[in-house]
């Protein structure tokens, strides 16, 4: 389990502008179905072994969609996201109508920051008459990463109509609210997500983040340390303290000076950079 900085992509968004995410962080969590990848070991050495095993199978059958998805998943978990996207790009060429491949490819594109193409590919991974709630949530996550938060929230709402109270979708929606600085709705939605059976521990960390951003540090610390090993809990708390300190600095009034300002080009507003994990 990584610290807040690793598992909640949108943490920096909340502090800097606020992402989510997903999320990822913005960090939407993976779920079963169209965007699914099979369960696999979580240790780094195991992911390397998985990548080796599936790599051999992929080289033997490069056009097999299931093998490609497994291989790309192992690569991504091993930090080789660009290679994972390349594997799925080839798989989508060989299997242009395979929705599982397209869903995985869209997610991989988002993970390497290619949000526009990710959104396009995900749009082909299901149809309006047969929508997939996982794809809808993934599309919402990508839209959040593009700064299109209201659109993203409509996608999450559509996903929840199909799969009510899914914790991963609720987590994405809660962090989307946080991106628009609606921390009240963000907290309520994340508490609803945490209460669902099978909620990922990362959802609780997202809740801790949002509670901390509202100045309730002691409560945030209690939430963040509830189900983490001591080292990870300490990393989360250190990051939360850093974010809280940054927020305090931003709230302080700017110091006034009588020095004349030299005219110059207006500084561009910088949008926070998000590394995606857009699998709902």
Backbone as a ProteinNet text record, in pm:
[ID]
protein_1_A
[PRIMARY]
XXXXXXXXXXXXXXXXXXXXXXXXXXXXXXXXXXXXXXXXXXXXXXXXXXXXXXXXXXXXXXXXXXXXXXXXXXXXXXXXXXXXXXXXXXXXXXXXXXXXXXXXXXXXXXXXXXXXXXXXXXXXXXXXXXXXXXXXXXXXXXXXXXXXXXXXXXXXXXXXXXXXXXXXXXXXXXXXXXXXXXXXXXXXXXXXXXXXXXXXXXXXXXXXXXXXXXXXXXXXXXXXXXXXXXXXXXXXXXXXXXXXXXXXXXXXXXXXXXXXXXXXXXXXXXXXXXXXXXXX
[TERTIARY]
84.7	0	87.8	72.7	154.1	94.4	172.5	122.7	25.7	-28.5	-125.5	-68.6	57.7	116	114.3	121.5	124.4	-12.5	-108.7	-234.9	-342.7	-324.5	-427.1	-367.7	-390.2	-329.1	-368.8	-494.2	-541.5	-501.4	-425	-386.9	-319.4	-228.5	-160.7	-255.3	-359.3	-457.5	-533	-571.1	-646.6	-562.1	-435.2	-348.9	-312.8	-293.4	-243.7	-354.1	-467.5	-564	-694	-670.3	-775.3	-729.5	-604.6	-680.9	-668.7	-965.9	-922.2	-934.1	-764.4	-784.4	-804	-807.4	-801.6	-768	-755.2	-788.5	-743.9	-617.6	-607.3	-597.2	-542.3	-536.1	-592.8	-599.2	-715.5	-672.8	-720.1	-678.2	-792.7	-868.5	-980.6	-933.7	-1006.3	-963.8	-1014.8	-939.1	-977.3	-1093.6	-1175	-1285.7	-1300.1	-1390.3	-1403.4	-1485.2	-1471.8	-1554.9	-1475.2	-1535.1	-1476.3	-1335	-1315.8	-1183.6	-1096.1	-1143.5	-1076	-946.5	-859.6	-741.6	-740.8	-691.1	-700.3	-624.5	-670.7	-601.8	-460.4	-367.6	-227.6	-159.5	-38.7	32.9	61.3	82	99.1	243.2	331.8	470.1	539.7	636.1	706.5	773.4	835.7	903.5	803.4	684.1	581.8	535.7	523.9	483.3	589.9	714.8	820.1	810.7	784	768.2	646.9	537.9	418.3	448.2	522.9	556.9	641.6	734.1	816.5	731.3	642.8	558.6	468	396.6	303.4	375.7	497	575.7	609.9	644.8	674	549.9	436.5	312.4	273.5	298.5	265.9	352	479.4	566.9	526.7	470.6	424.8	292.8	204.9	73.6	43.4	110.1	96.3	-42.2	-123.6	-256.1	-366.2	-331.8	-431.9	-471.6	-598.5	-638	-623.4	-658.7	-649.5	-504.5	-416.9	-275.1	-220.4	-259	-211.7	-257.1	-382.2	-434.3	-357.8	-336.5	-260.8	-118.5	-55	83.2	91.4	1.7	1.9	-24	-113.3	-143.4	-19.1	51	172	277.8	291.5	387.1	351.5	223.4	180.7	205.9	175.6	198.4	347.1	427.8	573.2	633.1	547.9	595.2	628	606.4	639	513	461	331.9	336.2	444.5	455.2	456.2	530.8	534.2	397.8	328.1	194.4	100	107.3	22.8	56.7	185	227.4	174.2	178.2	125.3	-23.6	-96.7	-241.3	-274.9	-186.8	-207.2	-203.5	-105.7	-98.5	-218.5	-259.3	-374.3	-500.7	-514.1	-633.5	-633.6	-514.6	-505.5	-549.3	-505.6	-540.3	-683.9	-737	-872.2	-952.2	-981.5	-1039.5	-1178.8	-1248.5	-1384.5	-1394.1	-1280.4	-1279.2	-1288.5	-1401.3	-1424.7	-1334.8	-1299.8	-1208.5	-1071.8	-1024.9	-897.5	-906	-1015.7	-1029.9	-1038.1	-1108.7	-1116.5	-980	-905.4	-771.6	-678.1	-692	-607.1	-637.8	-765.7	-802.3	-744.9	-752.3	-695.5	-544.4	-477.2	-331.3	-291.8	-369.5	-340.7	-352.7	-455.1	-470.9	-354.1	-304.3	-194.3	-64.7	-51.5	68	38.4	-80.3	-112.4	-169.8	-205	-263.5	-415.4	-468.5	-608.5	-704.1	-669.1	-757.6	-779.9	-671.8	-684.7	-751.2	-722.3	-785.9	-936.5	-983.1	-1127.2	-1188.3	-1118.1	-1167.7	-1176.3	-1071.7	-1070.1	-1177.6	-1191	-1292.3	-1433	-1452	-1581.8	-1622.1	-1522.6	-1550.5	-1557.7	-1533.8	-1531.8	-1670.7	-1771.3	-1910.9	-1998.9	-2128.1	-2220.2	-2332.3	-2398.3	-2505.7	-2619.4	-2647	-2756.1	-2712.7	-2580.8	-2527.6	-2411.8	-2441.9	-2333.5	-2274.7	-2148.4	-2076.5	-2040.6	-2084.3	-2061.8	-1914.1	-1832.4	-1688.7	-1626.6	-1669.9	-1619.9	-1667.6	-1792.9	-1844.8	-1760.5	-1725.7	-1644	-1503.6	-1449	-1316.6	-1320.8	-1426.1	-1440.1	-1449.9	-1523.6	-1532.7	-1397.4	-1317.7	-1185.3	-1096.8	-1103.2	-1022.7	-1069.1	-1199.7	-1251.3	-1206.5	-1205.1	-1154.3	-1010.1	-930.5	-789.9	-770.9	-872.9	-869.2	-929.1	-973.1	-1031.3	-1178.1	-1241.6	-1383	-1468.3	-1471.3	-1525.5	-1676.7	-1750.3	-1895.5	-1934.6	-1867.1	-1891.9	-1857.1	-1744.6	-1702.3	-1808.5	-1864.5	-1964.8	-2091.1	-2122.9	-2239	-2211.1	-2088.3	-2052.1	-2058.9	-2010.1	-2018.8	-2164.1	-2247.9	-2390.2	-2453.3	-2416	-2468.1	-2420.3	-2293.6	-2239.3	-2312.4	-2344.7	-2411.5	-2556.9	-2616.3	-2751.5	-2750.3	-2640.5	-2627.8	-2577	-2482.4	-2419.1	-2427.1	-2543	-2561.2	-2462	-2409.3	-2323.6	-2192	-2148.3	-2017.5	-1910.1	-1826	-1731.1	-1627.4	-1585.7	-1485.1	-1542.3	-1667.1	-1730.1	-1756.3	-1804.9	-1829.3	-1699.4	-1590.8	-1462	-1420.8	-1436.5	-1405.4	-1490.9	-1620.1	-1711.5	-1673.5	-1641.4	-1602.3	-1479	-1381.2	-1259.8	-1283.9	-1380	-1416.5	-1475.1	-1559.7	-1610.8	-1495.4	-1396.2	-1282.5	-1207.6	-1200.4	-1133.1	-1202.2	-1332.4	-1405.4	-1417.4	-1342	-1336.4	-1468.4	-1551.5	-1675.2	-1643.5	-1576.1	-1527.2	-1639.1	-1750.2	-1862.4	-1922	-1953	-2006.2	-1900.4	-1775.2	-1667.1	-1661.8	-1667	-1661.4	-1782.9	-1902.9	-2023.9	-2019.2	-1971.7	-1966.1	-1861.1	-1747.7	-1642.6	-1681.4	-1754.1	-1803	-1901.2	-1980.4	-2073	-1994.2	-1884.9	-1801.5	-1736.3	-1681.4	-1613.5	-1709	-1837.1	-1935.9	-1977.6	-1939	-1982.4	-1897.6	-1958.5	-1881.7	-1777	-1659.3	-1554.2	-1483.3	-1504.3	-1437	-1285.7	-1212.8	-1067.7	-1011.8	-903.9	-844.4	-806.8	-780.5	-745.3	-860.1	-983.2	-1098.3	-1093.4	-1054	-1041	-932.3	-824.7	-719.5	-768.7	-852.1	-911.9	-996.7	-1073.5	-1155.9	-1067.5	-958.8	-867.7	-813.4	-781	-731	-831.9	-956.7	-1058.7	-1091	-1094.9	-1118.7	-1003.8	-880.8	-766.3	-766.9	-811	-815.3	-917.4	-1008.4	-1105.1	-1055.8	-930.2	-870.8	-890.2	-953.3	-977.2	-866.8	-748.2	-629.5	-632.9	-672.1	-672	-764.6	-881.1	-975	-917.6	-852.8	-792.1	-682.9	-603.9	-496.5	-553.7	-662.8	-725	-776.8	-836.8	-888.1	-773	-668.1	-557.2	-479.6	-475.5	-394.5	-476.2	-603.9	-692.6	-652.8	-607.3	-583.3	-452.8	-351.5	-222.8	-111.6	-7.5	112.2	172.6	245.5	299.4	378.8	463.6	546.3	460.6	359.7	272.7	187.7	140.3	61.2	144	269.8	356.8	379.1	394.2	412.6	288.3	171.4	46.7	33.3	61.9	47.4	147.6	269.1	369.3	323.1	264.9	216.9	97.5	8.4	-107.5	-63.4	38.3	90.1	145.2	215.1	271.4	161.5	53.6	-57.6	-127.1	-145.4	-209.5	-126.1	5.7	93.4	85.4	76.1	66.4	-63.7	-171.8	-300.5	-296	-231.9	-220.9	-145.6	-38.5	38.5	-46	-129.7	-212	-319.3	-360.5	-464	-410.4	-278	-220.3	-228.6	-263.6	-270.6	-133.4	-132.5	-5.3	52	182.6	248	243.8	205.5	198.5	332.3	362.5	486.5	459.3	540.8	522	608.3	684.5	769.8	684.9	726.7	654.6	670.7	563.6	568.4	613.4	707.3	755.8	662.2	603.4	511.7	582.5	510	568.2	459.8	495.1	393.2	322.3	191.3	112.9	148.1	172.9	207.5	87.6	111.3	1.7	-34.7	-162.7	-207.7	-171.7	-109.1	-63.6	-162.1	-208.1	-296.1	-211.3	-249.8	-170.9	-161.9	-47.3	-26.2	-77.6	-146.1	-199.9	-143.9	-91.9	-57.6	-174.2	-225.5	-354.9	-344.8	-453.5	-481.3	-628.1	-664.8	-806	-881.1	-887.2	-966.2	-1068.1	-1190.5	-1291.1	-1320.3
-118.8	0	123.3	209.8	328.5	437.3	543.8	656.7	738.8	842	926.2	980.3	1015.3	1074.5	977.5	846	747.1	704.7	691.9	630.1	731.1	856.2	955.3	1056.9	1034.8	1118.2	1263.6	1287.6	1424.2	1498.4	1438.1	1506.2	1639.7	1639.8	1764.1	1863.4	1812.9	1903.3	1976.2	1903.5	1965.1	2071.2	2045.9	2140.9	2258.6	2232.5	2338.9	2422.7	2356.5	2440.7	2447.5	2224.2	2178.3	2194.4	1454	1493.5	1343.2	1429.4	1374.7	1463.9	1242.3	1240.5	1284.6	936.1	917.3	927.7	970.5	930.8	947.5	871.2	742.9	753.3	1077.7	1009	958.3	1176.1	1098.6	958.6	869.2	732.9	637.9	626.8	534.6	392.3	315.2	179.8	82.1	-22.3	-123.1	-205.9	-254	-340.8	-449.4	-541.9	-655.8	-619.7	-697.2	-675.8	-626.1	-535.9	-493.5	-438.9	-357.3	-299.6	-386.9	-504.3	-583.4	-644.1	-666.6	-748.1	-850.3	-969.8	-1075.9	-1041.8	-1100.8	-1080.2	-1134.2	-1063.4	-1103.5	-1060.6	-1114.4	-1078.2	-929.1	-876.1	-732.9	-691.1	-783.2	-746.4	-712.1	-618.8	-576.7	-695	-784.3	-898.7	-988.6	-1003.2	-1085	-1022.5	-889.7	-826.7	-845.8	-841.8	-867.8	-1009.7	-1102	-1241	-1256	-1189.1	-1193.9	-1138.2	-1028.5	-968.7	-1064.7	-1135.6	-1232.9	-1348.3	-1399.4	-1513.1	-1475	-1362.9	-1322.9	-1271.1	-1219.3	-1174.5	-1290.7	-1404.5	-1522.6	-1567.5	-1566.2	-1606.8	-1507.1	-1380.6	-1277.3	-1292.5	-1320.6	-1339.3	-1461.6	-1562.3	-1681.6	-1655.7	-1574.5	-1545.8	-1396	-1313.3	-1167.6	-1114.3	-1193.1	-1146.5	-1189.4	-1267.9	-1315.2	-1200.6	-1159.9	-1042	-1062.2	-1179.2	-1203.7	-1201.6	-1261.7	-1261.6	-1119.2	-1043	-904.3	-822.8	-840.9	-767.5	-806.6	-937.4	-982.8	-924.5	-931.7	-884.2	-734.4	-659.2	-513.9	-477.8	-551	-524.4	-545.5	-655.7	-682.8	-576	-534.8	-428	-299	-264.2	-141.1	-142.9	-256.4	-267.5	-267.9	-302.4	-301.3	-166.2	-67.5	66.7	90.7	-8.4	4.2	44.1	161.6	202.5	232.2	289.6	319	190	89.7	-39.2	-106.3	-93.3	-151.4	-90.7	40.2	106.9	59	36.8	-10	-150.6	-237	-373.2	-367.6	-283.9	-275.7	-203.2	-116.1	-52.9	-159.4	-250.1	-358.9	-452.4	-479.6	-567	-507.3	-374.2	-309	-313	-316.2	-329.1	-469.1	-568.8	-707.9	-742.2	-669.9	-698.7	-568.2	-505.7	-370.1	-361.5	-472.2	-469.4	-536.7	-570.3	-634.1	-525.2	-521.2	-411.9	-421.5	-542.6	-556.9	-497.8	-522.4	-466.4	-314.7	-263.3	-118.5	-51.7	-115.7	-60.1	-55	-163.7	-167.9	-69	-56.2	37.3	182	214.6	349	381.5	285.7	305	326.9	246	257.6	392.9	441.5	573.4	682.6	671	768.8	763.3	643.1	627	689.8	707	774.1	919.3	967.4	1108.1	1146.1	1049	1078.8	1080.7	1184.5	1186.4	1198.5	1277.8	1294.7	1164.2	1093.1	965	861.2	868.9	775.7	790.6	913.7	939.4	886	903	853.5	701.3	634.8	488.6	434	493	446.9	463.5	564.1	584.2	470.6	396.7	281.8	150.5	157.3	35.2	-5.7	78.1	42.4	129.9	105	178	239	344.7	408.8	314	216.2	123.4	11.4	-6.6	-106.6	-45	51.6	118.6	27.8	43.3	-31.4	67.6	41.1	136.9	157.5	53.7	67.7	164	152.7	243.5	385.9	400.7	533.6	598.5	519.2	572.6	607.6	524.2	553.5	681.2	699.1	822.2	943.7	927.6	1036.8	1072.4	970.5	994.4	1070.2	1032.7	1101.7	1246.8	1268.9	1405.2	1489.7	1429.8	1502.6	1544.3	1454.1	1483.9	1590.4	1608.9	1713.1	1844.5	1845.1	1965.3	1985	1884.1	1894.7	1825.3	1886.4	1819.9	1799.3	1896.5	1881.4	1768	1758.4	1646.1	1514.4	1512.3	1390.9	1345.2	1438.4	1403.2	1346.4	1390	1331.4	1186.3	1157.1	1018.6	930.5	980.8	903.6	878.2	980.7	964.9	856.4	852.4	749.4	611.3	603.2	475	426.9	519	481.6	441.3	487	440.7	292.6	250	109.9	25.3	78.9	6.8	93.5	97.9	187.4	156.6	264.1	255	180.4	168.8	106.7	195.1	139.9	224.6	291.7	226.2	287.8	408.8	397.4	510.6	623.4	588.8	690.6	761.8	685.8	747.1	845.9	805.8	896.6	1022	1003.8	1117.7	1209.4	1150.3	1231.3	1314.1	1254.4	1328.6	1431.3	1404.5	1503.7	1628.1	1606.3	1719.8	1796.6	1722.8	1789.1	1877	1832.6	1911.9	2045.3	2048.8	2174.8	2248.1	2202	2261.5	2249.8	2157	2128.3	2017.6	2054.8	1955.1	1893.2	1964.6	1909.3	1789.3	1807.2	1696	1587.7	1629.1	1531.8	1439.5	1497.7	1416.3	1324.3	1378.4	1296.9	1179.5	1202.7	1096.9	992.6	1037.3	943.2	862.2	923	845.7	738.8	772.7	674.2	561.2	596.9	495.7	403.6	461.6	382.7	283.4	320.9	235.9	115.6	111.3	1.4	-123.8	-241.1	-365.6	-374.7	-416.2	-433.4	-307.3	-197	-72.2	-89.1	-41.8	-49.5	39.4	-2	83.1	222.2	233.2	364.9	462.7	411.2	499.4	568.7	495	553.7	661.1	638.3	739.2	865.4	846.3	962.4	1042.9	971.8	1038.2	1114.1	1051.8	1119.4	1247.2	1241.6	1359	1473.3	1443.6	1546.9	1602.6	1515.4	1561.8	1652	1613.8	1695.2	1830.5	1834.6	1961.6	2058.7	2006.5	2093	2136.7	2105.2	2149.7	2057.1	1942.1	1848.3	1743.4	1789.8	1707.6	1582.6	1597	1481.3	1372.1	1412.3	1314.8	1250.8	1331.7	1279.4	1178.8	1208.6	1116.7	983.5	990.4	867.3	782.1	846.6	773.8	714.2	792.5	750.9	633.6	621.7	517.2	393.5	391.2	283.3	147.1	141.1	9	3.6	78	78.2	29.1	-30.9	-60.3	69.7	63.7	186	274.6	213.7	294.4	369.1	301.4	366.4	473.5	444.2	542.6	667.8	647.7	761.7	844.1	776.1	847.9	928.5	869.7	940.9	1064.9	1048.6	1160.1	1270.5	1233.3	1333.4	1411.9	1340.7	1408.8	1497.9	1448.2	1527.4	1654.6	1643.4	1761.6	1862.7	1810.4	1897.6	1972.7	1900.6	1963.1	2067.1	2033.7	2127	2254.3	2238.9	2355	2441.7	2376.2	2451.3	2528.3	2464	2533.7	2653.9	2638.4	2750	2866	2834.3	2939.4	3012.2	2935.2	2996.2	3087.1	3057.7	3138.7	3269.2	3276.1	3396.9	3511	3632.7	3745.5	3777.8	3811.3	3844.5	3972.7	3976.9	4096.1	4207.3	4325.2	4439.2	4510.9	4565.7	4640	4767.6	4870	4999.3	5010.8	4905.3	4908.9	4910.6	4989.4	4996.8	4866.4	4822.5	4699.2	4729.8	4653.9	4671.7	4599.3	4668.4	4601	4487	4382.4	4268.4	4175.8	4068.5	3973.5	3909.5	3889.6	3827.2	3680.4	3636.8	3496.2	3408.3	3301.1	3209	3127.8	3102.2	3016.2	2873.3	2803.6	2666.3	2567	2479.9	2372.4	2260.6	2206.5	2097.3	1977.3	1915.5	1797	1673.5	1588.5	1467	1347.3	1252.5	1122.9	1030.8	972.4	907.1	764	719.2	579.8	562	561.5	581.3	452.6	369	248.2	241.6	258.8	264.2	129
0	0	0	-96.2	-104.5	-17.5	3.5	80	-1	63.8	-6.3	-136.1	-134.7	-254.3	-370.4	-339.3	-445.4	-490.6	-396.5	-434.2	-467.3	-429	-457.9	-553	-679.6	-780.8	-764.4	-724.3	-720.5	-595.9	-509.9	-387.7	-418.8	-512.8	-547.3	-610.4	-677.8	-735.6	-627.1	-522.7	-415.6	-348.5	-333.8	-264.5	-353.4	-480	-566.1	-626.8	-663.4	-734.2	-659.9	-619.8	-526.4	-390.2	-843.5	-847.2	-886.1	-668.4	-797.9	-877.6	-924.2	-922.7	-871.1	-885	-886.6	-879.6	-799.8	-812.7	-802.1	-839.8	-952.2	-879.3	-791.6	-818.4	-870.3	-967.6	-984.3	-996.3	-903.5	-906.9	-893.9	-996.6	-995	-972.3	-895.8	-867	-971.3	-995	-1093.2	-1041.1	-1132	-1093.9	-1197.7	-1171	-1260.6	-1383.1	-1487.9	-1605.7	-1723.1	-1801.3	-1927.2	-1911.2	-1807.2	-1786.9	-1698.3	-1666.3	-1563.7	-1613.8	-1518.8	-1540.4	-1428.6	-1454.6	-1354.8	-1228.7	-1120.1	-993.2	-1003.4	-942.4	-948.9	-820.5	-794.2	-672.3	-667	-546.2	-529.5	-504.6	-470	-445.2	-576.1	-568.9	-690	-758.9	-681	-742.9	-813.5	-757.8	-821.6	-952.8	-956.4	-1082.1	-1188.7	-1149	-1247.3	-1299.8	-1209.9	-1252.7	-1343.5	-1307.6	-1391.5	-1530.2	-1535.8	-1664.8	-1748.9	-1684	-1756.4	-1810.2	-1724.6	-1764.3	-1880.5	-1863.7	-1969	-2093	-2072.8	-2187.9	-2280.3	-2220.3	-2302.6	-2378.6	-2311.7	-2378.2	-2487.7	-2460.7	-2559.8	-2684.6	-2665.5	-2780.9	-2863.3	-2796.9	-2868.4	-2940.2	-2879.3	-2937.8	-2925.8	-3006	-2991.7	-3027.1	-3096.3	-3135.8	-3039.1	-2938.1	-2842.8	-2749.7	-2748.6	-2668.9	-2519.1	-2468.4	-2324.3	-2276.8	-2354.6	-2318.2	-2319.2	-2419.6	-2428.9	-2308	-2266.1	-2150.7	-2024.2	-2004.2	-1887.7	-1888.6	-2002.1	-2013.3	-1986.9	-2048.6	-2029.5	-1884	-1820.2	-1679.2	-1591.8	-1616.1	-1538.7	-1563.7	-1689.8	-1721.6	-1649.2	-1652.3	-1587.5	-1438.6	-1374	-1230.3	-1197.1	-1294.7	-1276.1	-1311.8	-1341.2	-1372	-1517.5	-1602.8	-1745.4	-1823.4	-1793.2	-1847.4	-1996.9	-2042.5	-2185.8	-2266.7	-2218.5	-2287	-2281.2	-2167.7	-2155.3	-2259	-2275.5	-2374.8	-2515.9	-2542	-2674.5	-2702.4	-2601.7	-2617.7	-2651.3	-2579.8	-2602.8	-2732.4	-2777.2	-2907.4	-3016.9	-3007.7	-3104.5	-3092.1	-2968.7	-2947.4	-3006.3	-2997.9	-3053.6	-3206	-3265.9	-3412	-3454.4	-3379.1	-3411.9	-3371.6	-3274.7	-3223	-3213.5	-3327.6	-3325.7	-3265	-3250.2	-3196.4	-3058.8	-3003.2	-2871.9	-2764.8	-2694.7	-2600.1	-2477.8	-2438.2	-2325.3	-2359.4	-2480.9	-2524.9	-2531.2	-2588.9	-2601	-2464.5	-2371.4	-2237.2	-2170.4	-2181.3	-2122.7	-2191.5	-2322.2	-2397.5	-2357.5	-2342.7	-2300.3	-2163.8	-2073.5	-1940.3	-1949.9	-2030.8	-2043.4	-2100.6	-2197.4	-2254.3	-2148.8	-2064.5	-1957	-1859.8	-1833.6	-1738.4	-1788.3	-1919.9	-1972.2	-2007.5	-1968.9	-1986.5	-2120.4	-2203.4	-2334.6	-2320.4	-2257.3	-2218.3	-2336.6	-2435.1	-2549.9	-2623.3	-2651.6	-2721.4	-2631.5	-2500.8	-2407.2	-2411.5	-2412.3	-2415.9	-2545	-2655.7	-2784.4	-2785.2	-2736.1	-2735.5	-2642.6	-2524.5	-2430.3	-2487	-2570.2	-2633.1	-2724.6	-2774.2	-2861.4	-2783.2	-2650.9	-2570.6	-2523.8	-2548.7	-2523.2	-2610.5	-2608.3	-2695.3	-2611.3	-2662.1	-2585.4	-2548.9	-2637.1	-2607.2	-2512.9	-2497.6	-2404.4	-2324.7	-2241.8	-2168.2	-2061	-2038.3	-1935.1	-1825	-1703.1	-1594.2	-1565.4	-1589.5	-1565.6	-1666.3	-1790.8	-1894.1	-1865.5	-1824.2	-1790.7	-1681.2	-1579.7	-1471.5	-1520.5	-1608	-1663.8	-1746.7	-1825.3	-1903.4	-1811.2	-1702.1	-1605.9	-1548.1	-1515.1	-1459	-1557.2	-1684	-1784.9	-1798.7	-1800.3	-1810	-1691.2	-1572.7	-1456.1	-1477.4	-1532.7	-1555.7	-1663.4	-1745.5	-1847.6	-1796.8	-1671	-1613.9	-1644	-1701.6	-1739.1	-1632	-1514.6	-1396.4	-1401.1	-1447.9	-1454	-1548.2	-1661.8	-1752.7	-1684.9	-1615.2	-1546.7	-1447.7	-1374.1	-1273.4	-1336.6	-1456.1	-1525.5	-1564.6	-1602.6	-1634.9	-1510.9	-1398.3	-1274.5	-1236.2	-1253.8	-1221.1	-1307.3	-1435.3	-1525.3	-1481.9	-1441.1	-1395.1	-1270	-1180.4	-1055.9	-1078.5	-1186.4	-1218.8	-1255.4	-1317	-1356.9	-1240.6	-1166.2	-1054.8	-929.1	-866.2	-750.6	-638.4	-580.5	-462.2	-484.5	-609	-629.9	-565.9	-478.7	-405.8	-494	-602.6	-689.1	-762.3	-808.6	-877	-778.9	-660	-557.8	-519.7	-512.5	-480.2	-588.7	-713.5	-824.2	-817.4	-791	-783.4	-667.4	-551.9	-437.7	-464.8	-529.5	-560.3	-670.4	-758.1	-858.8	-792.5	-690.3	-613.2	-548.4	-499	-436	-535.6	-660.8	-763.3	-787.9	-762.6	-778.7	-645.2	-544.8	-411.1	-336	-377.8	-305.7	-205	-97	-2.6	80.4	97	172.1	98.7	-30.7	-108.6	-128	-137.8	-152.9	-31.9	86.8	207.7	219	192.5	204.2	107.7	-13.9	-114.8	-78	-26.9	10.8	134.3	225.3	340.2	293	196.3	138.8	71.9	5.1	-61.5	40.7	147.6	251.1	316.2	326.1	393.3	309.9	182	95.8	118.8	112.1	123	12.6	48.9	-50.7	-92.2	-21	-56.5	-42.5	-141.8	-141.6	-30.4	38.2	141.4	91.6	-39.2	-93.5	-83.2	-82	-67.7	68.2	171.5	304.3	305.8	231	224.1	152.8	51	-15.7	81.6	165.3	265.5	365	408.2	500.3	439.6	311.4	241	245.2	211.1	204.3	342.7	442.7	579.7	624.4	593.2	630.1	563.8	439.2	366.9	424.7	506	573.5	711.1	742.4	866	983.6	964.3	1074.1	1073.2	1112.6	1097	1183.9	1310.9	1401	1348.8	1298.7	1243.6	1117.8	1034.8	912.1	944.1	1047.4	1086.2	1133.6	1209.9	1259.1	1143.5	1043.9	927.3	847.1	827.1	740.7	797.7	930.3	991.8	1028.6	992.9	1037	982.7	859.2	799.4	720.5	768.4	698.8	790.9	734.7	813.1	866.6	975.6	1037	941.3	857.4	766.1	665.4	609	512	579.5	700.1	773.2	799.7	837.8	864.5	738.4	624.1	497.3	462.8	484.3	457.4	544.3	672.6	764.9	732	697.1	659.7	538.3	441	321	352.4	439.4	478	550.1	637.3	705.7	605.6	505.5	402.8	328.9	295.5	224.9	311.5	440.8	531.6	546.6	556.4	568.4	443.4	327.2	202.3	196.6	243	244.8	337.7	453.8	547.2	483.5	409.8	342.8	239.3	167.5	63.4	121.8	246.4	309.6	366.3	388.4	444.5	342.7	388.8	293.9	238.4	113.2	48.8	108.8	124	176.9	74	120.7	29.3	25.3	-87.3	-103.1	-179.9	-153.9	-220.8	-345.1	-370.2	-489.4	-614.6	-710	-836.9	-911.8	-972.5	-1050.4	-1192.2	-1237.8	-1374.5	-1468.3	-1566.4	-1659.7	-1730.6	-1751	-1820.8	-1866.1	-1934.8	-1980.8	-1864	-1876.7	-1771.5	-1761.4	-1637	-1617.2	-1645.9	-1714.3	-1746.8	-1624.2	-1607.2	-1500.3	-1536	-1442.3	-1469.9	-1413.1	-1495	-1449.8	-1394.3	-1277.8	-1219.5	-1312.7	-1312.7	-1395.3	-1321.8	-1391.6	-1331.3	-1403.7	-1326.8	-1385.6	-1360.5	-1467.6	-1456.4	-1412.2	-1347	-1322.6	-1342.9	-1461.6	-1489.6	-1515.4	-1419.9	-1435.8	-1326.5	-1355.7	-1252.3	-1193.2
[MASK]
++++++++++++++++++++++++++++++++++++++++++++++++++++++++++++++++++++++++++++++++++++++++++++++++++++++++++++++++++++++++++++++++++++++++++++++++++++++++++++++++++++++++++++++++++++++++++++++++++++++++++++++++++++++++++++++++++++++++++++++++++++++++++++++++++++++++++++++++++++++++

